Each structure stands twice: as structure tokens, then as C-alpha cells.
Amino acid sequence: MPGTMTAGGKTPRSIQATFEDALAKLPDGYVDGYFGNRSWGVTVKRSQDGKRTWLYGEELSGTDIVSFNLYRLAGTRSLLKPCEMSSAKVIEFVLGFEPSTAKAASRP
């Protein structure tokens, strides 16, 4: 299926594991940070049961965005569903995003 990532699918396990590890390190809620030497604002929400992670990021001085849902399926499988962009863009962003050292207060 286009735009998805599964443990037994298109994305090698090592990339998937690295992506999921980087995503797990991002704090819940809003955080400022940098990607590609540009300022970004990122919001991460996780479901209470841990089966869904949602991320929305926007370039603060431009028009670029990153948005996706990651669903955890049975066993160790997961499904990445980017919102109108490639899985590669999402993975590159999560691996390269560097949150600011101090977590920002909630956005209005």
C-alpha cells in the first residue's frame, strides 16, 4: 500500500526501528526545534492505549509541514500513514528534527 510502513513491508526494519525510537523520544504536546537549519513547531499526541501516535509539524518561518499517524498493530507491526506526503519525507523529518532544549509552553 503506498505511503505505509510495515515491519515486513517496504521499509527495512533497521530504518523503521530507528524512526520509531526517534519518535518515542519526542515529548507529548508542543515543542519548538530545528530541522534543516530552520525553526519548526511540532505537536505530538499519543493515544492512551499507546496504539496511535499523531505528529503535526510546521516550519515557523515558511510554509512546509509534516503530518502523519503511526498505528501500532498486533505483535511488533506498525503502520505509518503520512498525510498527503511521502513516507520518506516523514521519516527524514523525525530522524532529523532536533527539539529545543527547553520544552515550550502549550500553544494557544
ABEGO torsion letter per residue (X at the ends): XBGBBBAABABBAAAAAAAAAAAAABBBEBBBBBBGGBBBBBBBBBBAAGABBBBBBBBAABABBBBBBBBBBBEABBBBBBBGBBAAAAAAAAAABBBBABBBBBBX
